[in-house]
Every structure is written in structure tokens, then in C-alpha cells.
Amino acid sequence: ECGSNNQGMISFNGETMIPFEYSSLEEIRHEGVFYAIKDIADERKAQIVDLNGKIILDDVYLDQWGPMDQLRYGLIEKRENGKNYYYNTFGENIFPNFERVRYTKDGNFIEIYKNGKNGVADPNGNIIISPIFDFCIIYESCDLIMARLGNKYGLFDQQGICLTNFEYDDINDISDKLISIVNTIKQNKR
């Protein structure tokens, strides 16, 4: 029979702050808030707990790879009744009506999805580009956001100001500061 180690936290004077009932504890953004996994029989559950052991959120979403990419920026995903909800480290629902929310690789933007459409928000949850586009690609290296509407593309700056009309056939990044715009010109045949 194998034993298991439970993690918790005690203060310097020996008081239990977080009970020793978790299989792992990961601090979120150095805010004194922890992603805590609890193994119960054959089930794994995740909770968000503070330094006093108070449960901020229960039954937090666990996936195969773990939620640490989102948690690194303080975004907590929870599934209830087949829907995803997104909370901050205070337990406040910050994206109540979105199907999916994902931070970009460097954490400067959040991709938001609603009714099968894509948009962009800032790390505070303020919407920069409404989720009305077929998809958006954030070119962080050149401070631009490309969006597709129907079969045409346009560009926004990082504040959400539209820089072009939606008249281009394709837009791609080439390097850190270059963008390639494709516009097919149709000629009339006689």
C-alpha cells in the first residue's frame, strides 16, 4: 500500500493556514491565492483557496494539461451545467456571457468567444474588439490585430481602432514589424 503526501500551509508560529488535505498547491500570481487539487477516492477536484484556507471557488475546471496557463494571469475557469464561467482570484465572474476565454501567450490580450464569433479583451476584461468576427489573430510583435468578417480581412490597433476597411483577401505577419496584405484585383474580360 502506498502512502500519499498531502500539502497544506502553516504560519511561522505553527498555526494551520491551509489544511493539509490537498495533493498539490500552486500559488496564483503571488497574491496569496492558491489553486488546490484534492484527490477524493477516484476523483480529482480543484478549488481556489486563500491563505486562511477559505474556499473562494469550488469545483474549478480540471483538464488534461491543467489550467496553469490561464491561472498564471489570474483567470479561473469553472464549468457548471455544461457552460464555462470565468472568474478572477476574488471569485468574481468577470466574463459571464462568453463561451470561451483564453489569454494570449504573453498575457497582454484575451481572446473572447461568443455565439461562435471571436473578439479581443484586455487583461482587465475590457472589450477592445467586440466578438462579431469569424476570427481574430493578435500580432503582438507589431501591435496589430487582424480580423476576418465573411471572406474579407481588416486590421485594428491594440486599442481597438479599425485601421482598414474589410476589403482584403488575406493579411499575414511576415516578421516582427511587417504585415503582408493581399488584395486580389479582378479584371473585366471583354
C-alpha positions as CSV (number, residue, x, y, z in Angstrom):
1,E,0.0,0.0,0.0
2,C,1.4,3.4,-1.0
3,G,1.0,6.5,1.1
4,S,0.3,9.9,-0.2
5,N,1.6,13.3,0.8
6,N,-0.9,16.0,1.5
7,Q,0.0,19.6,1.1
8,G,-1.1,22.5,3.2
9,M,0.4,25.6,4.8
10,I,1.3,26.6,8.3
11,S,2.5,30.0,9.6
12,F,5.8,30.6,11.3
13,N,4.2,30.3,14.7
14,G,2.8,26.8,13.7
15,E,-0.9,27.8,13.0
16,T,-2.5,25.9,10.2
17,M,-3.4,28.4,7.5
18,I,-4.4,25.9,4.7
19,P,-5.4,22.5,5.9
20,F,-3.2,19.6,4.8
21,E,-5.9,18.0,2.6
22,Y,-4.6,18.8,-0.9
23,S,-2.5,16.7,-3.2
24,S,-1.0,19.9,-4.7
25,L,-1.0,23.7,-4.1
26,E,0.1,26.2,-6.7
27,E,0.1,29.9,-5.9
28,I,-1.7,32.2,-8.5
29,R,0.1,35.4,-9.4
30,H,1.8,35.7,-6.0
31,E,-1.5,37.0,-4.5
32,G,-1.8,34.6,-1.6
33,V,-4.4,32.7,-3.6
34,F,-3.9,29.0,-4.4
35,Y,-5.0,26.5,-7.0
36,A,-5.5,23.4,-4.8
37,I,-6.1,19.9,-6.1
38,K,-7.9,17.5,-3.8
39,D,-8.0,13.7,-4.5
40,I,-11.2,12.1,-3.2
41,A,-11.4,8.4,-3.8
42,D,-11.0,8.1,-7.6
43,E,-12.0,11.7,-8.3
44,R,-9.8,14.8,-8.5
45,K,-11.3,18.2,-7.6
46,A,-9.8,21.6,-7.8
47,Q,-10.5,24.6,-5.5
48,I,-9.2,28.1,-5.2
49,V,-8.3,28.8,-1.6
50,D,-6.8,31.8,0.2
51,L,-4.1,31.9,2.9
52,N,-6.7,31.4,5.6
53,G,-7.9,28.2,4.0
54,K,-11.2,29.8,2.9
55,I,-12.5,28.3,-0.3
56,I,-13.0,31.1,-2.9
57,L,-14.2,28.8,-5.7
58,D,-15.1,25.1,-5.6
59,D,-15.2,22.5,-8.4
60,V,-12.8,24.5,-10.6
61,Y,-12.2,23.1,-14.1
62,L,-9.5,20.5,-14.4
63,D,-8.3,19.5,-17.9
64,Q,-5.7,17.0,-19.1
65,W,-3.0,19.6,-19.2
66,G,-4.0,21.6,-16.2
67,P,-5.2,25.2,-16.2
68,M,-1.9,26.9,-15.3
69,D,-1.6,28.9,-18.5
70,Q,-4.8,30.8,-17.6
71,L,-4.1,30.8,-13.9
72,R,-0.8,32.5,-14.4
73,Y,-2.8,35.6,-15.3
74,G,-5.4,35.1,-12.7
75,L,-8.2,33.7,-14.9
76,I,-10.0,30.8,-13.3
77,E,-12.3,28.6,-15.4
78,K,-15.3,26.8,-13.9
79,R,-17.8,24.6,-15.6
80,E,-21.4,24.4,-14.4
81,N,-24.3,22.8,-16.2
82,G,-22.3,22.4,-19.4
83,K,-21.3,26.1,-19.6
84,N,-17.9,27.7,-18.8
85,Y,-17.6,30.6,-16.4
86,Y,-14.5,32.7,-15.9
87,Y,-13.6,34.2,-12.5
88,N,-10.8,36.3,-11.1
89,T,-8.9,35.4,-7.9
90,F,-11.5,37.2,-5.8
91,G,-14.2,34.7,-7.1
92,E,-15.9,37.4,-9.2
93,N,-17.4,36.2,-12.5
94,I,-15.6,38.5,-15.0
95,F,-16.7,37.1,-18.3
96,P,-20.3,35.9,-17.5
97,N,-21.7,35.5,-21.1
98,F,-18.8,34.0,-23.1
99,E,-18.4,30.5,-24.4
100,R,-14.6,30.6,-24.2
101,V,-11.9,32.9,-22.9
102,R,-8.2,32.5,-23.4
103,Y,-5.2,34.6,-22.7
104,T,-2.6,35.1,-25.5
105,K,0.8,33.7,-25.0
106,D,2.3,36.7,-23.3
107,G,-0.8,37.6,-21.4
108,N,-1.4,41.1,-22.9
109,F,-4.7,40.2,-24.5
110,I,-7.6,37.8,-24.0
111,E,-9.3,36.1,-26.9
112,I,-13.1,36.0,-26.3
113,Y,-15.7,33.9,-28.0
114,K,-19.5,34.4,-28.0
115,N,-22.1,32.8,-30.3
116,G,-19.3,31.3,-32.4
117,K,-17.7,34.6,-33.0
118,N,-14.3,36.0,-31.9
119,G,-13.2,39.3,-30.3
120,V,-10.5,40.6,-28.1
121,A,-10.3,42.0,-24.5
122,D,-7.6,43.5,-22.4
123,P,-6.3,41.7,-19.2
124,N,-8.8,43.6,-17.1
125,G,-11.7,42.2,-19.0
126,N,-12.4,45.4,-21.0
127,I,-13.6,44.6,-24.5
128,I,-11.3,46.0,-27.2
129,I,-12.9,44.3,-30.2
130,S,-16.5,43.0,-29.9
131,P,-16.9,39.3,-30.6
132,I,-18.6,39.7,-34.0
133,F,-15.8,38.4,-36.2
134,D,-15.2,35.0,-37.7
135,F,-11.8,35.0,-36.1
136,C,-9.1,37.4,-34.9
137,I,-5.3,37.0,-34.8
138,I,-3.3,39.2,-32.5
139,Y,0.1,40.2,-33.9
140,E,1.6,41.3,-30.7
141,S,5.1,41.9,-32.2
142,C,3.7,44.6,-34.5
143,D,0.9,45.9,-32.2
144,L,-1.9,44.9,-34.7
145,I,-5.0,42.7,-34.6
146,M,-6.3,41.1,-37.8
147,A,-9.9,40.2,-38.0
148,R,-11.9,38.3,-40.6
149,L,-15.5,39.2,-41.4
150,G,-17.1,36.9,-44.0
151,N,-14.3,36.4,-46.6
152,K,-12.6,39.7,-46.1
153,Y,-9.9,40.9,-43.6
154,G,-9.2,44.1,-41.8
155,L,-6.7,45.5,-39.2
156,F,-7.2,47.1,-35.8
157,D,-4.6,48.6,-33.5
158,Q,-4.3,47.4,-29.9
159,Q,-6.7,49.9,-28.7
160,G,-9.4,48.5,-31.0
161,I,-9.4,51.3,-33.5
162,C,-10.1,50.0,-37.0
163,L,-7.3,50.9,-39.3
164,T,-8.5,49.5,-42.6
165,N,-11.8,48.7,-44.4
166,F,-12.7,45.0,-44.5
167,E,-11.7,44.6,-48.2
168,Y,-8.6,42.5,-48.2
169,D,-8.3,38.8,-49.2
170,D,-5.7,38.0,-46.7
171,I,-3.4,39.5,-44.0
172,N,-0.3,37.8,-42.6
173,D,2.6,38.8,-40.4
174,I,6.0,38.4,-42.0
175,S,8.3,39.5,-39.2
176,D,8.3,41.5,-36.0
177,K,7.3,44.7,-37.7
178,L,6.0,43.7,-41.2
179,I,2.5,42.8,-42.3
180,S,1.6,41.3,-45.7
181,I,-1.8,42.4,-47.2
182,V,-3.3,40.5,-50.1
183,N,-5.8,42.2,-52.3
184,T,-6.9,40.4,-55.5
185,I,-7.9,42.7,-58.3
186,K,-10.4,41.2,-60.7
187,Q,-10.2,42.3,-64.3
188,N,-13.2,42.5,-66.6
189,K,-12.9,40.3,-69.6
190,R,-14.1,41.6,-73.0
